[in-house]
Amino acid sequence: MMWPKVKKSILLRLRLRESWVIFFILGIIMMNYPFISIFDKPIKFSGYPLLYLYLMIGWVISIVVIVLFTKAIDHRDDQEKE
């Protein structure tokens, strides 16, 4: 199937130190002034302020990225054991 090949290529790319730095800097940029002020509007979506949704969605995405990085490290450790 195609999925194991895609999974393997993603995990190999996430092991690169540059991708860790890029995601860290992206996270810092997303939580600073320009982006926070963009979403700090008196608009409500499903009864929730837009800024809260932005922060919560950003939090979930950062957790997913951390999980992917952790899986990439585990994948590397499994390959070294073989």
N, CA, C and O atoms as a GROMACS GRO file, in nm:
protein
  328
    1MET      N    1   0.083  -0.119   0.000
    1MET     CA    2   0.000   0.000   0.000
    1MET      C    3   0.087   0.125   0.000
    1MET      O    4   0.208   0.119   0.021
    2MET      N    5   0.024   0.235  -0.023
    2MET     CA    6   0.095   0.362  -0.029
    2MET      C    7   0.119   0.421   0.109
    2MET      O    8   0.219   0.491   0.129
    3TRP      N    9   0.031   0.396   0.205
    3TRP     CA   10   0.041   0.462   0.336
    3TRP      C   11   0.170   0.431   0.410
    3TRP      O   12   0.226   0.523   0.468
    4PRO      N   13   0.220   0.307   0.413
    4PRO     CA   14   0.346   0.285   0.484
    4PRO      C   15   0.462   0.365   0.425
    4PRO      O   16   0.549   0.411   0.498
    5LYS      N   17   0.464   0.381   0.293
    5LYS     CA   18   0.571   0.459   0.231
    5LYS      C   19   0.560   0.606   0.268
    5LYS      O   20   0.661   0.672   0.296
    6VAL      N   21   0.438   0.658   0.269
    6VAL     CA   22   0.417   0.798   0.306
    6VAL      C   23   0.453   0.819   0.452
    6VAL      O   24   0.519   0.918   0.487
    7LYS      N   25   0.411   0.726   0.538
    7LYS     CA   26   0.442   0.736   0.681
    7LYS      C   27   0.593   0.735   0.704
    7LYS      O   28   0.645   0.813   0.782
    8LYS      N   29   0.662   0.646   0.634
    8LYS     CA   30   0.807   0.636   0.650
    8LYS      C   31   0.877   0.763   0.604
    8LYS      O   32   0.970   0.808   0.670
    9SER      N   33   0.833   0.822   0.492
    9SER     CA   34   0.898   0.944   0.443
    9SER      C   35   0.871   1.062   0.537
    9SER      O   36   0.959   1.146   0.558
   10ILE      N   37   0.751   1.068   0.593
   10ILE     CA   38   0.721   1.176   0.688
   10ILE      C   39   0.805   1.162   0.813
   10ILE      O   40   0.860   1.260   0.863
   11LEU      N   41   0.815   1.040   0.865
   11LEU     CA   42   0.894   1.018   0.986
   11LEU      C   43   1.041   1.046   0.963
   11LEU      O   44   1.110   1.096   1.052
   12LEU      N   45   1.091   1.015   0.844
   12LEU     CA   46   1.231   1.044   0.815
   12LEU      C   47   1.256   1.195   0.807
   12LEU      O   48   1.361   1.243   0.852
   13ARG      N   49   1.162   1.268   0.752
   13ARG     CA   50   1.179   1.414   0.743
   13ARG      C   51   1.167   1.481   0.879
   13ARG      O   52   1.234   1.582   0.904
   14LEU      N   53   1.083   1.428   0.966
   14LEU     CA   54   1.066   1.488   1.098
   14LEU      C   55   1.187   1.466   1.188
   14LEU      O   56   1.201   1.534   1.289
   15ARG      N   57   1.273   1.374   1.152
   15ARG     CA   58   1.392   1.352   1.233
   15ARG      C   59   1.496   1.461   1.211
   15ARG      O   60   1.588   1.477   1.292
   16LEU      N   61   1.483   1.536   1.106
   16LEU     CA   62   1.581   1.641   1.077
   16LEU      C   63   1.573   1.752   1.180
   16LEU      O   64   1.464   1.794   1.219
   17ARG      N   65   1.685   1.799   1.223
   17ARG     CA   66   1.692   1.906   1.323
   17ARG      C   67   1.630   2.035   1.269
   17ARG      O   68   1.573   2.113   1.344
   18GLU      N   69   1.642   2.056   1.138
   18GLU     CA   70   1.587   2.178   1.080
   18GLU      C   71   1.435   2.182   1.094
   18GLU      O   72   1.378   2.289   1.118
   19SER      N   73   1.369   2.069   1.080
   19SER     CA   74   1.224   2.069   1.094
   19SER      C   75   1.182   2.099   1.237
   19SER      O   76   1.079   2.163   1.259
   20TRP      N   77   1.260   2.055   1.335
   20TRP     CA   78   1.230   2.088   1.475
   20TRP      C   79   1.240   2.239   1.495
   20TRP      O   80   1.152   2.300   1.557
   21VAL      N   81   1.344   2.299   1.442
   21VAL     CA   82   1.365   2.443   1.458
   21VAL      C   83   1.255   2.521   1.386
   21VAL      O   84   1.204   2.620   1.439
   22ILE      N   85   1.219   2.478   1.266
   22ILE     CA   86   1.115   2.547   1.190
   22ILE      C   87   0.982   2.545   1.264
   22ILE      O   88   0.916   2.648   1.273
   23PHE      N   89   0.942   2.429   1.318
   23PHE     CA   90   0.816   2.421   1.391
   23PHE      C   91   0.820   2.501   1.520
   23PHE      O   92   0.718   2.559   1.560
   24PHE      N   93   0.934   2.506   1.586
   24PHE     CA   94   0.947   2.586   1.708
   24PHE      C   95   0.930   2.734   1.677
   24PHE      O   96   0.855   2.804   1.745
   25ILE      N   97   1.000   2.783   1.575
   25ILE     CA   98   0.990   2.924   1.537
   25ILE      C   99   0.849   2.957   1.489
   25ILE      O  100   0.796   3.063   1.521
   26LEU      N  101   0.788   2.867   1.413
   26LEU     CA  102   0.651   2.888   1.367
   26LEU      C  103   0.555   2.899   1.485
   26LEU      O  104   0.464   2.982   1.484
   27GLY      N  105   0.574   2.815   1.586
   27GLY     CA  106   0.491   2.822   1.705
   27GLY      C  107   0.507   2.954   1.779
   27GLY      O  108   0.408   3.010   1.827
   28ILE      N  109   0.628   3.003   1.789
   28ILE     CA  110   0.652   3.131   1.855
   28ILE      C  111   0.587   3.244   1.776
   28ILE      O  112   0.525   3.333   1.835
   29ILE      N  113   0.601   3.242   1.645
   29ILE     CA  114   0.542   3.347   1.561
   29ILE      C  115   0.390   3.345   1.572
   29ILE      O  116   0.327   3.450   1.579
   30MET      N  117   0.332   3.226   1.572
   30MET     CA  118   0.185   3.216   1.576
   30MET      C  119   0.127   3.265   1.709
   30MET      O  120   0.010   3.302   1.714
   31MET      N  121   0.205   3.267   1.814
   31MET     CA  122   0.155   3.309   1.945
   31MET      C  123   0.199   3.451   1.982
   31MET      O  124   0.191   3.489   2.099
   32ASN      N  125   0.246   3.529   1.886
   32ASN     CA  126   0.289   3.666   1.914
   32ASN      C  127   0.196   3.768   1.851
   32ASN      O  128   0.095   3.733   1.789
   33TYR      N  129   0.232   3.892   1.867
   33TYR     CA  130   0.145   4.006   1.839
   33TYR      C  131   0.070   4.004   1.706
   33TYR      O  132  -0.053   4.014   1.707
   34PRO      N  133   0.135   3.991   1.592
   34PRO     CA  134   0.056   4.008   1.469
   34PRO      C  135  -0.061   3.910   1.459
   34PRO      O  136  -0.172   3.950   1.424
   35PHE      N  137  -0.036   3.783   1.490
   35PHE     CA  138  -0.142   3.684   1.474
   35PHE      C  139  -0.246   3.695   1.584
   35PHE      O  140  -0.365   3.676   1.559
   36ILE      N  141  -0.204   3.724   1.705
   36ILE     CA  142  -0.299   3.739   1.815
   36ILE      C  143  -0.393   3.856   1.787
   36ILE      O  144  -0.513   3.847   1.812
   37SER      N  145  -0.339   3.965   1.735
   37SER     CA  146  -0.425   4.081   1.708
   37SER      C  147  -0.520   4.056   1.591
   37SER      O  148  -0.629   4.113   1.586
   38ILE      N  149  -0.481   3.970   1.497
   38ILE     CA  150  -0.570   3.937   1.386
   38ILE      C  151  -0.694   3.866   1.437
   38ILE      O  152  -0.805   3.892   1.389
   39PHE      N  153  -0.677   3.778   1.534
   39PHE     CA  154  -0.789   3.698   1.584
   39PHE      C  155  -0.857   3.758   1.706
   39PHE      O  156  -0.955   3.703   1.755
   40ASP      N  157  -0.808   3.871   1.755
   40ASP     CA  158  -0.869   3.936   1.870
   40ASP      C  159  -0.978   4.034   1.823
   40ASP      O  160  -0.962   4.155   1.833
   41LYS      N  161  -1.085   3.978   1.772
   41LYS     CA  162  -1.197   4.056   1.720
   41LYS      C  163  -1.323   4.019   1.799
   41LYS      O  164  -1.329   3.911   1.857
   42PRO      N  165  -1.420   4.105   1.802
   42PRO     CA  166  -1.544   4.073   1.876
   42PRO      C  167  -1.637   3.979   1.798
   42PRO      O  168  -1.759   3.990   1.807
   43ILE      N  169  -1.579   3.889   1.723
   43ILE     CA  170  -1.656   3.793   1.644
   43ILE      C  171  -1.666   3.663   1.724
   43ILE      O  172  -1.570   3.618   1.785
   44LYS      N  173  -1.786   3.604   1.721
   44LYS     CA  174  -1.804   3.476   1.789
   44LYS      C  175  -1.841   3.370   1.687
   44LYS      O  176  -1.919   3.394   1.595
   45PHE      N  177  -1.782   3.254   1.705
   45PHE     CA  178  -1.810   3.140   1.618
   45PHE      C  179  -1.864   3.028   1.707
   45PHE      O  180  -1.792   2.977   1.793
   46SER      N  181  -1.988   2.992   1.686
   46SER     CA  182  -2.058   2.893   1.770
   46SER      C  183  -2.060   2.935   1.916
   46SER      O  184  -2.057   2.850   2.006
   47GLY      N  185  -2.064   3.063   1.942
   47GLY     CA  186  -2.072   3.114   2.077
   47GLY      C  187  -1.937   3.135   2.145
   47GLY      O  188  -1.933   3.182   2.259
   48TYR      N  189  -1.828   3.100   2.079
   48TYR     CA  190  -1.694   3.115   2.136
   48TYR      C  191  -1.622   3.230   2.067
   48TYR      O  192  -1.631   3.245   1.945
   49PRO      N  193  -1.551   3.312   2.144
   49PRO     CA  194  -1.473   3.420   2.080
   49PRO      C  195  -1.368   3.363   1.986
   49PRO      O  196  -1.312   3.256   2.011
   50LEU      N  197  -1.342   3.434   1.880
   50LEU     CA  198  -1.249   3.389   1.777
   50LEU      C  199  -1.108   3.367   1.833
   50LEU      O  200  -1.039   3.273   1.791
   51LEU      N  201  -1.064   3.451   1.926
   51LEU     CA  202  -0.931   3.438   1.983
   51LEU      C  203  -0.918   3.307   2.061
   51LEU      O  204  -0.815   3.240   2.051
   52TYR      N  205  -1.019   3.270   2.136
   52TYR     CA  206  -1.015   3.144   2.212
   52TYR      C  207  -1.006   3.025   2.117
   52TYR      O  208  -0.929   2.931   2.141
   53LEU      N  209  -1.083   3.028   2.010
   53LEU     CA  210  -1.077   2.919   1.914
   53LEU      C  211  -0.939   2.910   1.850
   53LEU      O  212  -0.886   2.800   1.830
   54TYR      N  213  -0.880   3.025   1.817
   54TYR     CA  214  -0.746   3.027   1.758
   54TYR      C  215  -0.644   2.965   1.852
   54TYR      O  216  -0.560   2.885   1.811
   55LEU      N  217  -0.652   3.003   1.979
   55LEU     CA  218  -0.556   2.950   2.076
   55LEU      C  219  -0.577   2.801   2.100
   55LEU      O  220  -0.480   2.726   2.109
   56MET      N  221  -0.701   2.757   2.109
   56MET     CA  222  -0.728   2.615   2.134
   56MET      C  223  -0.690   2.529   2.013
   56MET      O  224  -0.634   2.420   2.030
   57ILE      N  225  -0.721   2.576   1.893
   57ILE     CA  226  -0.683   2.500   1.773
   57ILE      C  227  -0.531   2.497   1.759
   57ILE      O  228  -0.475   2.394   1.723
   58GLY      N  229  -0.465   2.608   1.788
   58GLY     CA  230  -0.318   2.611   1.785
   58GLY      C  231  -0.257   2.516   1.887
   58GLY      O  232  -0.155   2.453   1.861
   59TRP      N  233  -0.320   2.507   2.003
   59TRP     CA  234  -0.273   2.417   2.108
   59TRP      C  235  -0.285   2.271   2.061
   59TRP      O  236  -0.192   2.192   2.078
   60VAL      N  237  -0.398   2.237   2.002
   60VAL     CA  238  -0.418   2.100   1.953
   60VAL      C  239  -0.319   2.067   1.842
   60VAL      O  240  -0.263   1.957   1.839
   61ILE      N  241  -0.297   2.161   1.752
   61ILE     CA  242  -0.202   2.137   1.642
   61ILE      C  243  -0.061   2.119   1.697
   61ILE      O  244   0.014   2.034   1.647
   62SER      N  245  -0.023   2.197   1.798
   62SER     CA  246   0.111   2.181   1.855
   62SER      C  247   0.126   2.046   1.923
   62SER      O  248   0.234   1.986   1.918
   63ILE      N  249   0.021   1.996   1.987
   63ILE     CA  250   0.027   1.863   2.048
   63ILE      C  251   0.043   1.756   1.941
   63ILE      O  252   0.119   1.661   1.959
   64VAL      N  253  -0.028   1.770   1.829
   64VAL     CA  254  -0.016   1.674   1.720
   64VAL      C  255   0.126   1.674   1.663
   64VAL      O  256   0.181   1.568   1.632
   65VAL      N  257   0.185   1.792   1.649
   65VAL     CA  258   0.322   1.801   1.598
   65VAL      C  259   0.419   1.734   1.694
   65VAL      O  260   0.511   1.664   1.651
   66ILE      N  261   0.401   1.755   1.824
   66ILE     CA  262   0.488   1.692   1.923
   66ILE      C  263   0.475   1.540   1.917
   66ILE      O  264   0.574   1.468   1.928
   67VAL      N  265   0.352   1.490   1.899
   67VAL     CA  266   0.331   1.345   1.887
   67VAL      C  267   0.402   1.292   1.763
   67VAL      O  268   0.464   1.185   1.768
   68LEU      N  269   0.395   1.364   1.653
   68LEU     CA  270   0.464   1.320   1.531
   68LEU      C  271   0.615   1.317   1.549
   68LEU      O  272   0.681   1.223   1.504
   69PHE      N  273   0.670   1.418   1.615
   69PHE     CA  274   0.814   1.419   1.643
   69PHE      C  275   0.852   1.302   1.733
   69PHE      O  276   0.956   1.240   1.713
   70THR      N  277   0.769   1.273   1.832
   70THR     CA  278   0.797   1.161   1.921
   70THR      C  279   0.794   1.029   1.846
   70THR      O  280   0.878   0.942   1.870
   71LYS      N  281   0.698   1.013   1.756
   71LYS     CA  282   0.693   0.891   1.676
   71LYS      C  283   0.815   0.880   1.585
   71LYS      O  284   0.865   0.770   1.560
   72ALA      N  285   0.862   0.992   1.535
   72ALA     CA  286   0.982   0.990   1.450
   72ALA      C  287   1.103   0.945   1.530
   72ALA      O  288   1.186   0.870   1.479
   73ILE      N  289   1.114   0.989   1.654
   73ILE     CA  290   1.226   0.947   1.739
   73ILE      C  291   1.215   0.798   1.770
   73ILE      O  292   1.314   0.726   1.766
   74ASP      N  293   1.094   0.752   1.803
   74ASP     CA  294   1.073   0.610   1.830
   74ASP      C  295   1.104   0.526   1.707
   74ASP      O  296   1.160   0.417   1.720
   75HIS      N  297   1.069   0.575   1.590
   75HIS     CA  298   1.095   0.503   1.465
   75HIS      C  299   1.247   0.490   1.444
   75HIS      O  300   1.295   0.386   1.399
   76ARG      N  301   1.320   0.595   1.475
   76ARG     CA  302   1.466   0.592   1.460
   76ARG      C  303   1.526   0.492   1.559
   76ARG      O  304   1.616   0.417   1.523
   77ASP      N  305   1.477   0.492   1.682
   77ASP     CA  306   1.528   0.398   1.782
   77ASP      C  307   1.501   0.254   1.742
   77ASP      O  308   1.584   0.167   1.764
   78ASP      N  309   1.384   0.229   1.682
   78ASP     CA  310   1.353   0.094   1.635
   78ASP      C  311   1.446   0.051   1.523
   78ASP      O  312   1.487  -0.065   1.517
   79GLN      N  313   1.480   0.143   1.436
   79GLN     CA  314   1.571   0.109   1.325
   79GLN      C  315   1.713   0.082   1.377
   79GLN      O  316   1.782  -0.004   1.324
   80GLU      N  317   1.756   0.155   1.480
   80GLU     CA  318   1.889   0.135   1.534
   80GLU      C  319   1.901   0.001   1.606
   80GLU      O  320   2.008  -0.058   1.608
   81LYS      N  321   1.791  -0.046   1.664
   81LYS     CA  322   1.793  -0.175   1.734
   81LYS      C  323   1.807  -0.292   1.637
   81LYS      O  324   1.861  -0.396   1.672
   82GLU      N  325   1.757  -0.274   1.514
   82GLU     CA  326   1.761  -0.384   1.415
   82GLU      C  327   1.895  -0.404   1.355
   82GLU      O  328   1.914  -0.492   1.271
   0.00000   0.00000   0.00000
